[in-house]
Amino acid sequence: MTDDQPESDQKTRSWLERIAQIFSDEPTDLQSLLALLRNAEQDKVLDSDALSIIEGALQVSSMQVREIMIPRSQLVTVSARLSPQEIIEQVAEEAHSRYPVIGDSIDNVLGILLAKDLLPLVLQQNIDKFSIKDIVRPATFVPESKRLNVLLREFRETRHHMAIVIDEYGSVCGAVTIEDVLEQIVGEIEDEYDVDDDSYIKRFDDHNHIVKALTPIDEFNEHFNTSFSEQDFSTIGGLVLQRFGHIPERDEAINIGPFLFTVLNADSRQIKLLKVTSSLLEADHQKVAKLGR
């Protein structure tokens, strides 16, 4: 820069150079953006929770519905052929808030049943005259290739919380909820079936407990006052899997000793979460402690 240039031109050039330097350091792809954000977290500009949420939001934009959907084999549906009393009993047993209502087959989805819509029926005297089609809500159908960020926007706009996932042939291949999408951003959202990370067993009511499949058998025995053998399996999930003889699907159940074990969560390789139901009172457990062998 020459001495005869005005001072104002020198200042302008200086600002332009600084701006150019800022833009030259900008991230040009997702990986460089994430690296920048992680550096900001290390420098205490962001806390770890904020960084986790940002990373989740960025990840959602590149994920598809097929990656997080509840697969067809694990869908809990309500048949339109059931009587009102049977529907109420099933909903009370499953304890979910939404159910796809199906006709002749799972590929014939008639709509979505909200559990809360059944509450007025409990008070009605003419419940046998009720038809599920009177309260079923329209179902939303989405392709398994839909991006999660697009689906989340549609959920917000339509105020729907569940969508039925279909493949290229129009067959049902699963379902996805708004909770499934949000968990990709903020992490797992606990509900009444979730067990704390630092515990294996959670009491649900007087006769039911929610138990992680990875619960050590000795810890299960101590909690329930039983004596299942630890010789062949170290976890309660291993014992239940052996008794099934195959990888069970969701809602499959089996009696072992004084308990009914119901699968709440499983994938193609392992059991993850169990509901343990006992018809015995706590005082009776001592009498049947040896039955677990």
MIVOVEX-217464 format. One record per residue (C-alpha): residue in one letter; chain; x, y, z. Coordinates in steps of 0.5 Angstrom, whole numbers, plus 500, padded with zeros to 3 digits. Example, Ala and Ser with C-alpha at 12.3 -4.5 7.8 and 13.67 -1.06 7.14 Angstrom:
NODE|code|unit|px|py|pz
NODE|a|A|525|491|516 $
NODE|s|A|527|498|514 $
END
This chain:
NODE|code|unit|px|py|pz
NODE|m|A|500|500|500 $
NODE|t|A|503|507|498 $
NODE|d|A|504|513|502 $
NODE|d|A|500|517|498 $
NODE|q|A|494|513|499 $
NODE|p|A|488|516|503 $
NODE|e|A|488|514|510 $
NODE|s|A|480|512|509 $
NODE|d|A|483|507|503 $
NODE|q|A|488|504|508 $
NODE|k|A|482|503|513 $
NODE|t|A|477|500|508 $
NODE|r|A|483|495|505 $
NODE|s|A|484|493|513 $
NODE|w|A|477|491|514 $
NODE|l|A|476|487|508 $
NODE|e|A|482|483|509 $
NODE|r|A|480|481|516 $
NODE|i|A|473|479|513 $
NODE|a|A|476|475|508 $
NODE|q|A|480|472|513 $
NODE|i|A|474|470|517 $
NODE|f|A|471|467|511 $
NODE|s|A|477|463|509 $
NODE|d|A|476|460|516 $
NODE|e|A|469|458|515 $
NODE|p|A|467|450|515 $
NODE|t|A|466|448|508 $
NODE|d|A|463|441|510 $
NODE|l|A|459|438|515 $
NODE|q|A|465|434|518 $
NODE|s|A|469|441|519 $
NODE|l|A|463|444|522 $
NODE|l|A|463|439|527 $
NODE|a|A|470|440|528 $
NODE|l|A|469|447|529 $
NODE|l|A|463|446|534 $
NODE|r|A|467|441|538 $
NODE|n|A|473|446|539 $
NODE|a|A|468|451|541 $
NODE|e|A|466|446|547 $
NODE|q|A|473|445|549 $
NODE|d|A|474|452|549 $
NODE|k|A|467|452|554 $
NODE|v|A|464|456|549 $
NODE|l|A|458|451|548 $
NODE|d|A|457|446|554 $
NODE|s|A|457|438|552 $
NODE|d|A|449|438|552 $
NODE|a|A|448|444|547 $
NODE|l|A|454|440|543 $
NODE|s|A|450|434|543 $
NODE|i|A|443|437|541 $
NODE|i|A|447|441|535 $
NODE|e|A|450|434|533 $
NODE|g|A|443|430|533 $
NODE|a|A|440|436|529 $
NODE|l|A|445|436|524 $
NODE|q|A|445|428|524 $
NODE|v|A|437|428|523 $
NODE|s|A|438|432|516 $
NODE|s|A|442|426|513 $
NODE|m|A|438|420|516 $
NODE|q|A|432|416|513 $
NODE|v|A|425|414|516 $
NODE|r|A|428|406|515 $
NODE|e|A|434|408|520 $
NODE|i|A|429|409|526 $
NODE|m|A|422|406|525 $
NODE|i|A|419|401|529 $
NODE|p|A|419|395|524 $
NODE|r|A|413|391|522 $
NODE|s|A|415|385|526 $
NODE|q|A|414|389|532 $
NODE|l|A|408|393|531 $
NODE|v|A|403|393|536 $
NODE|t|A|396|394|532 $
NODE|v|A|389|394|534 $
NODE|s|A|384|389|530 $
NODE|a|A|378|393|528 $
NODE|r|A|374|386|529 $
NODE|l|A|375|386|536 $
NODE|s|A|370|388|541 $
NODE|p|A|370|394|545 $
NODE|q|A|371|390|551 $
NODE|e|A|377|387|548 $
NODE|i|A|380|393|545 $
NODE|i|A|380|396|552 $
NODE|e|A|383|390|555 $
NODE|q|A|389|390|550 $
NODE|v|A|390|398|550 $
NODE|a|A|390|397|558 $
NODE|e|A|395|391|557 $
NODE|e|A|400|394|552 $
NODE|a|A|400|401|555 $
NODE|h|A|402|405|549 $
NODE|s|A|398|412|547 $
NODE|r|A|397|410|540 $
NODE|y|A|396|404|536 $
NODE|p|A|395|403|528 $
NODE|v|A|388|400|527 $
NODE|i|A|388|395|522 $
NODE|g|A|383|391|518 $
NODE|d|A|384|384|514 $
NODE|s|A|391|385|515 $
NODE|i|A|397|389|517 $
NODE|d|A|397|392|510 $
NODE|n|A|390|395|511 $
NODE|v|A|391|400|516 $
NODE|l|A|384|404|517 $
NODE|g|A|387|409|522 $
NODE|i|A|390|411|528 $
NODE|l|A|387|410|535 $
NODE|l|A|389|414|541 $
NODE|a|A|388|411|548 $
NODE|k|A|385|417|551 $
NODE|d|A|379|417|546 $
NODE|l|A|377|410|549 $
NODE|l|A|376|414|556 $
NODE|p|A|369|416|555 $
NODE|l|A|367|409|553 $
NODE|v|A|369|406|560 $
NODE|l|A|363|411|562 $
NODE|q|A|358|409|557 $
NODE|q|A|353|404|558 $
NODE|n|A|352|402|551 $
NODE|i|A|359|400|550 $
NODE|d|A|357|394|546 $
NODE|k|A|354|398|540 $
NODE|f|A|361|402|539 $
NODE|s|A|365|401|533 $
NODE|i|A|372|403|533 $
NODE|k|A|371|406|526 $
NODE|d|A|367|412|530 $
NODE|i|A|373|414|533 $
NODE|v|A|379|412|529 $
NODE|r|A|383|418|527 $
NODE|p|A|386|418|519 $
NODE|a|A|393|415|519 $
NODE|t|A|399|419|515 $
NODE|f|A|403|414|511 $
NODE|v|A|410|416|509 $
NODE|p|A|416|412|505 $
NODE|e|A|421|409|508 $
NODE|s|A|426|414|505 $
NODE|k|A|423|420|507 $
NODE|r|A|429|424|511 $
NODE|l|A|428|425|518 $
NODE|n|A|428|433|518 $
NODE|v|A|422|433|513 $
NODE|l|A|418|428|517 $
NODE|l|A|419|432|523 $
NODE|r|A|417|439|520 $
NODE|e|A|411|435|517 $
NODE|f|A|409|432|524 $
NODE|r|A|409|440|527 $
NODE|e|A|405|442|521 $
NODE|t|A|400|437|522 $
NODE|r|A|400|436|529 $
NODE|h|A|400|428|528 $
NODE|h|A|405|424|533 $
NODE|m|A|405|417|529 $
NODE|a|A|406|415|521 $
NODE|i|A|405|409|518 $
NODE|v|A|412|407|514 $
NODE|i|A|411|404|507 $
NODE|d|A|415|401|502 $
NODE|e|A|416|402|495 $
NODE|y|A|410|397|493 $
NODE|g|A|405|400|498 $
NODE|s|A|406|395|504 $
NODE|v|A|407|397|511 $
NODE|c|A|414|396|513 $
NODE|g|A|413|399|520 $
NODE|a|A|411|406|524 $
NODE|v|A|415|412|526 $
NODE|t|A|413|417|532 $
NODE|i|A|415|424|533 $
NODE|e|A|419|421|539 $
NODE|d|A|423|417|535 $
NODE|v|A|425|423|531 $
NODE|l|A|426|427|537 $
NODE|e|A|430|422|541 $
NODE|q|A|435|423|535 $
NODE|i|A|436|430|537 $
NODE|v|A|436|430|544 $
NODE|g|A|437|423|546 $
NODE|e|A|433|418|549 $
NODE|i|A|426|420|552 $
NODE|e|A|424|416|558 $
NODE|d|A|417|414|559 $
NODE|e|A|414|409|564 $
NODE|y|A|418|403|561 $
NODE|d|A|425|406|561 $
NODE|v|A|430|404|567 $
NODE|d|A|435|408|569 $
NODE|d|A|442|407|566 $
NODE|d|A|445|406|573 $
NODE|s|A|439|401|575 $
NODE|y|A|437|394|572 $
NODE|i|A|430|393|575 $
NODE|k|A|424|398|576 $
NODE|r|A|418|397|579 $
NODE|f|A|412|398|575 $
NODE|d|A|406|396|580 $
NODE|d|A|405|391|585 $
NODE|h|A|405|385|580 $
NODE|n|A|410|388|575 $
NODE|h|A|417|390|574 $
NODE|i|A|421|393|568 $
NODE|v|A|428|389|567 $
NODE|k|A|433|390|563 $
NODE|a|A|435|383|559 $
NODE|l|A|443|385|562 $
NODE|t|A|441|384|569 $
NODE|p|A|446|379|572 $
NODE|i|A|442|373|575 $
NODE|d|A|445|374|582 $
NODE|e|A|442|381|582 $
NODE|f|A|435|379|579 $
NODE|n|A|435|373|585 $
NODE|e|A|437|378|590 $
NODE|h|A|431|383|588 $
NODE|f|A|426|377|587 $
NODE|n|A|428|373|592 $
NODE|t|A|429|367|587 $
NODE|s|A|435|362|586 $
NODE|f|A|436|362|578 $
NODE|s|A|442|358|576 $
NODE|e|A|448|362|574 $
NODE|q|A|452|356|572 $
NODE|d|A|450|357|564 $
NODE|f|A|448|364|564 $
NODE|s|A|450|370|567 $
NODE|t|A|444|375|565 $
NODE|i|A|437|374|566 $
NODE|g|A|436|375|558 $
NODE|g|A|440|369|557 $
NODE|l|A|436|365|561 $
NODE|v|A|430|367|558 $
NODE|l|A|433|367|551 $
NODE|q|A|435|360|552 $
NODE|r|A|428|358|554 $
NODE|f|A|425|361|548 $
NODE|g|A|429|357|544 $
NODE|h|A|429|363|539 $
NODE|i|A|430|370|538 $
NODE|p|A|423|373|541 $
NODE|e|A|419|378|538 $
NODE|r|A|416|384|542 $
NODE|d|A|410|382|546 $
NODE|e|A|412|374|546 $
NODE|a|A|412|371|553 $
NODE|i|A|414|365|557 $
NODE|n|A|413|363|564 $
NODE|i|A|419|361|568 $
NODE|g|A|418|359|575 $
NODE|p|A|414|364|579 $
NODE|f|A|414|369|573 $
NODE|l|A|411|371|566 $
NODE|f|A|417|374|562 $
NODE|t|A|414|379|557 $
NODE|v|A|419|382|551 $
NODE|l|A|418|389|551 $
NODE|n|A|424|391|547 $
NODE|a|A|428|386|542 $
NODE|d|A|432|386|535 $
NODE|s|A|434|381|531 $
NODE|r|A|440|379|535 $
NODE|q|A|438|380|542 $
NODE|i|A|433|381|548 $
NODE|k|A|433|388|551 $
NODE|l|A|428|389|555 $
NODE|l|A|423|385|559 $
NODE|k|A|417|386|563 $
NODE|v|A|417|381|569 $
NODE|t|A|410|379|572 $
NODE|s|A|408|375|578 $
NODE|s|A|402|373|581 $
NODE|l|A|405|372|588 $
NODE|l|A|405|377|593 $
NODE|e|A|412|379|596 $
NODE|a|A|410|374|602 $
NODE|d|A|409|368|598 $
NODE|h|A|416|369|594 $
NODE|q|A|420|365|600 $
NODE|k|A|416|359|598 $
NODE|v|A|417|359|591 $
NODE|a|A|424|361|591 $
NODE|k|A|427|354|589 $
NODE|l|A|422|354|583 $
NODE|g|A|427|358|579 $
NODE|r|A|432|352|579 $
END
